[in-house]
Amino acid sequence: KLINFLSENNMRSESDIENRAAEKYNDRMVIVSKLNRTQNQINDIADVIKLIRTYEKYKPYHKNLMTAKNQKQYKKENITALAKYDDAVAKLLSLYPDRKLPTISTLEEKRKKITSDVQQMNEEYKAIIDELKKIEYARQSINDYLRNNDRSQNKSLE
């Protein structure tokens, strides 16, 4: 099993094993970094979706305020809803100063695609981890063999 793994991966020396391990540890760090960035993108999209929903939910309160006969009274009665609306508008304007909001369905489609990318990256991560385990097994097996070989040589010299 060990010999097959080493020959399949063209590892002929300890330095080959060490180089391959270093390469795989680097690959793991790169994919973890990508996964973290991608998860941040998903979280950002979820935040925007939540903001747009909040905006849409409380927009009628703002419209009603504009048409209310007694705006002061209406504002007093609906202060919380109007504050949530104003907060959502301020945040959306900071994200979309051109006032062109994406649709929720567009954002959900984008999130779905990115989630699919995450699943692909998770598969790559699992493959890297699997190979790292095999490399560590090979490294340990070789070290055990060399240690046992050294002991038997020392005993034969005595």
C-alpha positions in Angstrom: 0.0 0.0 0.0 2.7 2.4 1.0 4.9 1.5 -2.0 2.0 1.9 -4.4 1.2 5.3 -2.9 4.8 6.5 -3.2 5.2 5.2 -6.8 1.8 6.6 -7.9 2.8 10.0 -6.7 6.4 9.8 -8.0 7.9 10.1 -4.5 11.4 8.5 -4.5 13.0 10.1 -1.5 12.3 11.7 1.8 12.8 15.1 0.2 10.1 14.2 -2.3 7.7 13.4 0.5 8.6 16.6 2.4 8.2 18.7 -0.8 4.8 17.1 -1.5 3.7 17.6 2.0 4.7 21.2 1.9 2.9 21.6 -1.4 -0.3 20.1 0.0 -0.2 22.2 3.2 0.1 25.2 0.9 -2.8 24.0 -1.2 -4.8 23.6 2.0 -4.1 27.1 3.2 -5.0 28.5 -0.2 -8.4 26.7 -0.3 -9.2 27.6 3.3 -8.5 31.3 2.4 -10.8 31.0 -0.7 -13.5 29.3 1.4 -13.3 32.1 4.0 -13.6 34.8 1.3 -16.4 33.0 -0.4 -18.3 32.6 2.9 -17.9 36.3 3.5 -19.4 36.9 0.0 -22.4 34.7 1.0 -22.8 36.5 4.3 -22.7 39.9 2.5 -25.3 38.8 0.0 -27.5 37.6 2.9 -27.1 40.9 4.6 -28.2 42.8 1.4 -31.2 40.5 1.0 -32.2 41.2 4.6 -31.8 45.0 4.0 -33.9 45.0 0.9 -36.6 43.0 2.6 -36.6 45.4 5.5 -36.7 48.3 3.1 -39.7 46.8 1.2 -41.5 45.9 4.4 -41.3 49.4 5.9 -41.6 51.4 2.7 -45.4 51.7 3.0 -44.9 53.4 6.4 -42.8 56.0 4.7 -45.3 56.5 1.8 -48.1 56.8 4.4 -46.1 59.4 6.3 -45.7 61.5 3.1 -49.4 61.5 2.5 -50.6 61.7 6.1 -52.7 64.7 7.1 -51.1 64.8 10.5 -47.5 63.8 9.8 -46.3 64.5 13.3 -49.0 62.2 14.8 -48.3 59.5 12.2 -44.6 59.7 12.9 -45.2 59.4 16.6 -47.4 56.3 16.2 -45.0 54.6 13.8 -41.6 55.7 15.0 -40.1 52.2 15.1 -41.2 51.3 11.6 -40.0 54.6 10.2 -36.6 54.3 12.0 -36.1 50.8 10.5 -37.0 52.1 7.1 -34.6 55.1 7.4 -31.8 52.7 8.7 -32.4 50.4 5.7 -32.4 53.3 3.2 -29.1 54.7 4.7 -27.4 51.3 4.5 -28.6 50.6 1.0 -27.6 54.0 -0.3 -24.1 53.4 1.1 -24.0 50.1 -0.8 -25.8 51.4 -3.9 -25.2 55.1 -4.3 -26.6 55.0 -7.8 -30.0 53.9 -6.3 -30.2 50.8 -8.5 -31.0 47.9 -6.2 -30.5 44.4 -7.4 -33.6 42.2 -7.2 -33.8 39.7 -4.4 -34.1 36.9 -6.9 -30.9 38.0 -8.6 -29.1 38.0 -5.2 -30.5 34.6 -4.3 -29.4 33.2 -7.6 -25.9 34.6 -7.0 -25.8 33.2 -3.5 -26.9 29.8 -4.9 -24.1 29.8 -7.4 -21.5 30.8 -4.8 -22.9 28.1 -2.5 -22.3 25.6 -5.3 -18.7 26.9 -5.6 -18.3 26.3 -1.9 -19.4 22.7 -2.2 -16.8 22.3 -5.0 -14.1 23.8 -2.9 -15.1 21.6 0.1 -14.6 18.6 -2.2 -11.1 19.9 -3.1 -10.4 20.5 0.5 -11.4 16.9 1.4 -9.1 15.5 -1.3 -6.2 17.6 -0.1 -6.8 16.4 3.5 -7.0 12.8 2.3 -3.7 13.2 0.5 -2.1 14.8 3.5 -3.1 11.9 5.6 -1.5 9.5 3.2 1.6 11.6 3.1 1.8 11.6 6.9 1.2 7.9 6.9 4.1 7.4 4.4 6.3 9.7 6.4 5.6 7.9 9.6 6.0 4.5 8.1 9.3 5.3 6.6 10.5 6.8 9.9 9.4 3.7 11.8 11.1 1.5 9.2 14.4 3.5 9.5 14.2 3.5 13.3 13.7 -0.3 13.4 16.4 -0.8 10.8 18.9 1.3 12.9 18.0 -0.7 16.0 18.6 -4.0 14.3 21.9 -2.8 12.9 23.0 -1.6 16.3 22.1 -5.0 17.8 24.0 -6.9 15.1 27.1 -4.8 15.8 27.0 -5.7 19.5 
